[in-house]
């Protein structure tokens, strides 16, 4: 007999064995002069291990299931971006609050596995575009309803500052969050269209 003292889970060399996890039926073989293993396990001659995926199985055959954060997936789709405000000219003596007609829409994609997703927004100062000539914006606000404004950051003149504003919480896969954006425009603003880039910050809890 040859190598009869080397076993894998009590199975002698040359006999059939069950690999770890999703690594299937193999043959016990000698790894080196002191150890043996099942041939379908990682590193074996018939290695059947695969990269771990979110499927409640031990794909990589390491005796762990869905490890490494493979199930913490968050994907979003944006609609009506970037935000554009048309013809912002409140008049020579009238201040005005002007909101976007079509809300920025954040859709949590169906492959998302995390829960309790929060969505925050931030205006990108470098992306603020004014094609009318004179930009003098007052307060900048975000909200999930155009009737319930929640101030998030203030734009005094051209001294722009920004901060994140959380507008939607508790979202899961396939949920949609509509984000309205409002600017306070001082009197005497030059007529024209105004656009502002928006950064979306989304986070969620592991499944």
C-alpha positions in Angstrom: 0.0 0.0 0.0 1.1 3.5 -0.7 0.4 6.7 1.4 -2.2 4.8 3.4 -1.4 6.9 6.5 -2.4 10.1 4.8 -6.1 10.9 5.1 -8.6 13.7 4.4 -11.4 13.8 6.9 -10.6 10.2 7.7 -10.7 9.2 4.0 -7.5 7.5 2.6 -5.5 8.8 -0.3 -6.9 7.8 -3.7 -10.5 7.5 -2.5 -13.5 9.8 -3.3 -14.0 12.8 -1.1 -16.4 15.8 -0.7 -14.8 19.1 -1.1 -15.6 22.1 1.1 -18.7 24.2 0.3 -19.5 24.1 -3.4 -16.3 22.3 -4.3 -17.7 18.9 -5.3 -16.7 15.3 -5.4 -12.9 14.8 -5.8 -10.2 12.4 -4.8 -8.0 12.5 -1.8 -4.4 13.4 -2.8 -1.1 14.2 -1.1 -0.5 18.0 -0.9 3.1 17.5 0.4 5.0 15.0 2.5 2.8 15.6 5.5 -0.7 16.6 4.4 -3.5 15.5 2.2 -6.6 17.3 0.8 -9.6 16.8 -1.5 -8.6 17.5 -5.2 -11.6 19.8 -5.8 -10.7 22.2 -2.9 -8.9 25.5 -3.6 -5.5 24.9 -5.0 -6.1 21.3 -5.8 -5.6 19.7 -9.2 -9.4 19.7 -9.8 -10.0 23.0 -8.0 -13.8 23.9 -8.3 -13.7 27.0 -6.1 -15.3 30.2 -7.6 -15.3 33.9 -6.5 -17.8 34.4 -3.6 -21.2 35.8 -4.7 -24.3 36.7 -2.8 -26.2 33.5 -3.0 -26.1 31.9 0.5 -23.5 29.4 -0.7 -19.8 28.9 0.0 -18.6 29.5 -3.6 -14.9 29.9 -2.7 -14.9 26.8 -0.5 -13.4 28.4 2.6 -16.2 27.3 5.0 -17.7 30.8 5.0 -20.9 31.9 3.3 -21.4 35.3 1.5 -18.4 36.8 3.3 -16.4 39.8 2.1 -19.4 42.2 1.8 -20.6 40.5 -1.4 -24.3 41.1 -0.4 -23.9 44.8 0.4 -24.9 46.1 -3.0 -26.3 49.6 -3.6 -26.9 50.9 -7.0 -28.9 54.0 -8.0 -30.2 55.6 -11.2 -30.7 59.4 -11.6 -33.3 61.0 -13.8 -33.8 64.7 -14.6 -30.2 65.5 -14.0 -28.5 67.9 -14.0 -31.0 70.3 -12.4 -31.8 73.3 -14.6 -33.7 76.5 -13.8 -35.1 78.4 -16.8 -35.4 82.1 -17.2 -34.6 83.1 -13.6 -35.6 86.8 -13.7 -37.8 87.8 -10.8 -37.9 91.4 -11.9 -36.1 94.7 -11.0 -37.6 95.0 -7.5 -38.9 91.6 -6.6 -37.1 88.7 -4.9 -38.2 85.2 -5.8 -38.0 81.6 -4.8 -37.6 79.6 -7.9 -37.9 75.8 -8.0 -37.1 73.2 -10.6 -40.2 72.1 -12.6 -39.1 68.4 -12.8 -37.6 66.9 -9.6 -34.3 65.1 -9.7 -35.4 61.5 -9.3 -33.2 58.9 -7.5 -34.3 55.3 -8.1 -32.8 52.5 -6.0 -32.0 49.8 -8.6 -33.5 46.3 -8.2 -30.2 44.6 -7.7 -29.7 46.6 -4.5 -29.5 44.3 -1.4 -28.8 46.8 1.4 -31.8 48.2 3.3 -32.7 51.5 5.0 -31.0 53.5 2.3 -30.6 57.2 2.9 -30.1 59.7 0.1 -28.4 63.1 0.6 -27.7 65.8 -2.0 -25.0 68.4 -2.3 -24.7 71.3 -4.8 -21.5 71.2 -6.8 -20.2 74.8 -6.7 -17.8 74.2 -9.6 -20.7 73.0 -11.8 -22.9 76.1 -11.2 -23.6 77.5 -14.6 -25.2 80.9 -15.3 -25.7 81.7 -19.0 -27.6 84.9 -18.3 -24.6 86.9 -17.2 -25.0 87.9 -13.6 -25.3 85.1 -10.9 -26.3 86.3 -7.5 -28.0 83.4 -5.7 -29.4 83.6 -2.2 -30.3 80.4 -0.3 -30.2 77.0 -1.9 -32.7 74.4 -0.6 -33.6 70.8 -1.2 -36.7 68.8 -0.3 -38.8 65.8 -1.2 -41.8 68.0 -1.8 -41.9 71.4 -3.4 -44.2 72.5 -0.6 -41.9 71.5 2.2 -38.5 73.1 1.8 -35.7 72.1 4.0 -32.7 74.6 4.0 -29.4 72.8 3.5 -26.9 75.4 2.4 -26.6 79.1 1.9 -25.1 80.8 -1.2 -24.5 84.5 -0.2 -23.7 86.2 -3.4 -20.8 84.4 -5.1 -19.3 83.1 -1.8 -20.6 79.6 -2.4 -20.6 77.1 0.5 -22.2 73.7 0.5 -23.3 71.0 2.9 -25.0 67.6 2.6 -28.8 67.6 3.0 -30.5 64.2 3.7 -33.8 64.2 1.8 -34.9 60.6 1.7 -34.5 57.7 4.3 -35.7 54.2 4.7 -35.5 53.2 1.0 -35.1 49.7 -0.3 -34.7 48.2 -3.8 -37.0 49.7 -6.5 -38.0 52.7 -4.3 -37.9 56.2 -5.8 -37.0 59.5 -4.2 -38.0 62.8 -5.8 -35.8 65.7 -4.9 -36.9 69.2 -5.5 -34.4 72.0 -5.6 -35.1 75.7 -4.9 -33.1 78.8 -5.3 -33.8 82.2 -3.7 -33.1 84.8 -6.4 -32.6 88.4 -5.4 -34.2 91.2 -7.4 -32.5 92.5 -10.5 -31.2 89.1 -11.6 -30.2 88.9 -15.2 -32.6 86.8 -17.2 -31.3 83.4 -18.3 -31.1 79.7 -17.6 -29.2 78.4 -14.6 -28.0 74.9 -14.0 -26.3 73.4 -10.9 -24.6 70.0 -10.7 -25.8 67.8 -7.9 -23.8 65.1 -6.0 -25.9 62.2 -4.7 -24.7 60.5 -1.6 -26.5 57.2 -0.8 -25.8 54.7 1.9 -27.6 51.8 3.5 -27.4 49.0 6.0 -26.2 45.4 5.3 -28.9 42.9 4.5 
